[in-house]
Amino acid sequence: MKGGTFRNTQWDPTLLTSQIVSMQFCVYFTLGLLVFVANKLSGDNYSLDHLFEYHEIHIYDLGGRLVICAFVLNAFLASLALWCIVRRAKLCLDFSCTFHILHLLICWWYNRSFPANASWWLLNVITGTIMCIGGEFLCLQTEMKEIPVGYAALNQKSDV
């Protein structure tokens, strides 16, 4: 007799790849919108530098502080994306790290140098943590819901 499992744990590279691409798209799309709003509020010109240039992460002026707020707010929205796309608390850390590692590689390529700015690293650690813990919390709320088996099973109490 084969022991059953709650979920299918079979390796599915197509599903995994599509989830990674979907997460990247959703998180960068919302980040782009939030940075656009931040630039409009601060009067700055909108450019990709605000997303990928690690020297733009600073607290010296209103524009830099609003970009930091956009990144933090986007981490909360990214946890919603984890909940909608990934739907597994167990995988939230993996997808959060995947997003931030890909973001590091994109920033490295965009700047043509490895990010050495401490504020960039601090911001990414904070947003990665928010994204992961928020996604795990939301996914756990869904996973912990009772699964009704049938009408008779709902009305029957058993001593186990």
C-alpha positions as CSV (number, residue, x, y, z in Angstrom):
1,M,0.0,0.0,0.0
2,K,1.4,3.3,-1.1
3,G,1.4,6.1,1.6
4,G,-0.4,9.2,0.4
5,T,0.8,12.7,0.6
6,F,-1.2,15.9,0.9
7,R,0.4,17.6,-2.0
8,N,2.0,16.4,-5.2
9,T,5.8,16.9,-4.7
10,Q,6.8,15.9,-8.2
11,W,9.4,18.1,-9.9
12,D,7.6,20.4,-12.4
13,P,10.1,22.7,-14.1
14,T,7.5,24.4,-16.2
15,L,5.4,25.3,-13.2
16,L,8.5,26.5,-11.3
17,T,9.7,28.6,-14.2
18,S,6.3,30.2,-14.8
19,Q,6.0,31.0,-11.1
20,I,9.4,32.7,-11.1
21,V,8.7,34.7,-14.2
22,S,5.2,35.7,-12.9
23,M,6.8,36.8,-9.6
24,Q,9.5,38.8,-11.3
25,F,6.9,40.5,-13.5
26,C,4.4,41.3,-10.7
27,V,7.0,42.6,-8.3
28,Y,8.8,44.7,-10.8
29,F,5.5,46.0,-12.2
30,T,4.3,47.1,-8.8
31,L,7.7,48.5,-7.9
32,G,7.8,50.5,-11.2
33,L,4.4,52.0,-10.4
34,L,5.3,52.9,-6.8
35,V,8.6,54.5,-7.9
36,F,6.7,56.4,-10.6
37,V,4.4,57.8,-7.9
38,A,7.3,58.5,-5.6
39,N,9.1,60.4,-8.5
40,K,5.9,62.4,-9.2
41,L,5.6,63.4,-5.5
42,S,9.2,64.4,-5.2
43,G,9.4,66.2,-8.6
44,D,12.1,63.9,-10.0
45,N,12.3,62.6,-13.5
46,Y,11.4,59.0,-13.8
47,S,14.1,56.6,-15.0
48,L,15.2,53.0,-14.5
49,D,18.0,54.4,-12.3
50,H,15.6,54.6,-9.4
51,L,14.9,50.8,-9.7
52,F,18.4,49.5,-10.4
53,E,21.0,52.2,-9.6
54,Y,22.1,51.4,-6.1
55,H,23.3,55.0,-5.5
56,E,19.7,56.2,-5.7
57,I,19.0,54.4,-2.3
58,H,19.7,57.2,0.2
59,I,18.0,59.4,2.8
60,Y,19.6,62.7,1.8
61,D,16.6,64.1,0.0
62,L,12.9,63.5,-0.4
63,G,13.3,61.6,-3.6
64,G,15.6,59.0,-2.0
65,R,13.4,58.6,1.0
66,L,10.3,58.1,-1.2
67,V,12.2,55.5,-3.3
68,I,13.0,53.6,-0.1
69,C,9.4,53.8,1.0
70,A,8.4,52.5,-2.4
71,F,10.7,49.5,-2.0
72,V,9.4,48.7,1.5
73,L,5.7,49.1,0.4
74,N,6.5,46.9,-2.6
75,A,7.8,44.1,-0.3
76,F,4.3,44.0,1.3
77,L,2.7,43.8,-2.2
78,A,5.2,41.1,-3.1
79,S,4.1,39.0,-0.2
80,L,0.6,39.2,-1.6
81,A,2.0,38.1,-5.0
82,L,3.6,35.1,-3.2
83,W,0.3,34.2,-1.7
84,C,-1.5,34.4,-5.0
85,I,1.1,32.8,-7.3
86,V,3.1,30.4,-5.1
87,R,0.5,29.5,-2.5
88,R,3.0,27.4,-0.4
89,A,4.5,28.8,2.8
90,K,7.3,26.3,2.4
91,L,8.4,28.0,-0.9
92,C,8.2,31.6,0.2
93,L,11.8,31.8,1.3
94,D,12.9,30.2,-2.0
95,F,11.0,32.7,-4.2
96,S,11.9,35.7,-2.0
97,C,15.6,34.8,-2.3
98,T,15.2,34.0,-6.0
99,F,13.7,37.5,-6.7
100,H,16.4,39.3,-4.7
101,I,19.3,37.3,-6.2
102,L,18.0,38.1,-9.7
103,H,17.6,41.7,-8.6
104,L,21.2,41.7,-7.4
105,L,22.4,40.3,-10.8
106,I,20.3,42.9,-12.7
107,C,21.7,45.7,-10.6
108,W,25.2,44.4,-11.0
109,W,24.7,44.3,-14.8
110,Y,23.0,47.7,-14.9
111,N,25.7,49.5,-12.9
112,R,28.6,47.4,-14.3
113,S,29.9,47.0,-10.8
114,F,29.0,45.0,-7.7
115,P,26.8,46.9,-5.3
116,A,29.0,48.2,-2.5
117,N,26.5,50.6,-1.0
118,A,25.5,49.5,2.6
119,S,22.1,51.2,2.3
120,W,21.3,49.1,-0.8
121,W,22.2,45.9,1.0
122,L,20.3,46.9,4.1
123,L,17.2,47.8,2.1
124,N,17.3,44.5,0.2
125,V,17.7,42.4,3.4
126,I,14.8,44.3,5.0
127,T,12.5,44.0,1.9
128,G,13.5,40.3,1.4
129,T,12.6,39.6,5.0
130,I,9.2,41.4,4.8
131,M,8.4,39.6,1.5
132,C,9.3,36.2,2.9
133,I,7.6,36.5,6.3
134,G,4.5,38.3,4.9
135,G,4.1,35.6,2.2
136,E,4.6,32.8,4.7
137,F,2.0,34.4,7.0
138,L,-0.6,34.7,4.2
139,C,0.1,31.2,2.9
140,L,-0.1,29.7,6.3
141,Q,-3.5,31.3,6.9
142,T,-4.7,29.6,3.8
143,E,-3.0,26.3,4.5
144,M,-4.4,26.1,8.0
145,K,-8.1,26.4,7.0
146,E,-10.1,23.3,7.7
147,I,-10.8,21.0,4.8
148,P,-14.4,19.8,4.8
149,V,-14.7,16.2,3.7
150,G,-18.4,16.0,3.5
151,Y,-21.6,16.9,5.3
152,A,-21.7,13.9,7.5
153,A,-18.0,14.5,8.5
154,L,-18.8,18.0,9.5
155,N,-21.6,17.0,11.9
156,Q,-19.9,14.0,13.4
157,K,-17.6,14.3,16.4
158,S,-15.1,11.6,17.1
159,D,-12.7,10.9,19.9
160,V,-9.3,10.3,18.6
